[in-house]
Amino acid sequence: MHPEQRIEGNGKKYYLHLLSPEELQRRGMSSKRAQLIINAYPVLVLSNEWLEELFCPQCGSSHWCHITKHDRVEHTVRWAPRDLWEQVAHVDPSVSNPTVSEYTRREARRHQRKRADGQRFYD
């Protein structure tokens, strides 16, 4: 959002898992080589691609980003689309955390509620 601002990560990285040769082909690999790799490793964990929540101190917001590491210094950062979470093991963003109560979920969303005139309660 602010290209000149240095953003900070929370340290928790969710690495992407690939299960099919088509996913490797979309990343630029030949179909024959992709099939050989998936046959050798049924679940391939990418060490250079992950999802991480990044914080921008300038606007005070956090966003989930898809990060691709090219070398030690250069990274590509873009907003993480929802379908990318399907490639992360043990995480399902469509299902809420069962250890969180309904009251806590409702109160966490209270800043999004609006009054009858369309304005937010908490701004």
N, C-alpha and C positions, 0 to 999 in steps of 0.2 A: 504494500500500500504506500509506504514511504521509502523509496529506493535508497535515499541517502542515509536513512536511519539504520543503525546497527540493531538487529533483532536478537533476542535471547531465547534459547531453548530451555525446556525444563529438564532435559537429560534423559527422559524416557523415550526410547525409540521403538517403534513397531516396524520390524523388518518385513518386507514383502516376500511372500511365498508363491512360487509358480508351480502349477500342476499340469500344464499342457504345453505341447510344442508351439501352439499358436501364439501363446503369450510371449515366448522367446522370439518368435518370428517378428512380432510387432516391435521388438526392441532391436531389430536389425540383423538377426542371425538367420543363416540359411536353413531351409526346412529339413534337410538331411542331418545337419549338425544338431539342430534343435531336438529332433526325434532321438538321436543317440544320447544326448544329455538327459532327456526325460526318462529314457529307458534305464540309464545308469543311476539316476537320482529321481525317484518318483516325486519327491517334494524338494524343490530347489529353493534354498533361501538365498535371496540376493543381499550381498553384504554392502552394496553400493546404493541401494534404494530403500528408503524407509519413510514412515509417517511420524511427524513430531509436532507437538503443539508449541508454537513460537509466540513470544510476547513482544509487542511493540511499545516501548516506553513513551513514544511521542503521543500516541492516541490512547494508550492504556488498554489495548484490547489483545486478546489471544485468538489465534486462528490455527487450525490444523493444516499443515503443509506437507506436500509430497516433495521430498528432498532426494536429489540424485547427485551422488558424489562422482566427479570426473577425475580428480587427482587430489593431492593433499590440501590444496588451497581452493580450487574452483568447485563450486557447487551450483546446482540449479534448484531454485526454490519456486514452487507454484502452489496455488490453493489445492488442497486434496479433494478430489471428487468423491462422493459417497460410495460409488461402486469400487473404489480402490480398497476399501475396508474389507471387501470379500477376500482379498489376497493376504490378509493378515491372520495368522493363526490365533485361535482362542479369543477373538474379539468379534462381537456382533453388535454394531452400533444401533441396529433397529430394535434390539431388546434391551430394556432398562436393567440396571443392576438390581438383582433380587435382594441385596442387603440394604437397599435404600428404601425408607418408608414412603408411602404415598404423600404424607404431609411434607416431607423434605423435598420431594419432586415438585410438588405444587408451589412451595415457597421459593424454590430455586427459579421458577418461571414467573414469579410475581412482577418482576421488572418489565415483563412484556405485556402485562394487562393494560387495558385502556379503559378510560371513563366513557360515559355515554356521549360526551362531546368529541370523542376521538383522540383526546390527549392522553398521554400516559400518566399513571398515578405517581410514578417515581422517576423524576428527571432532574 
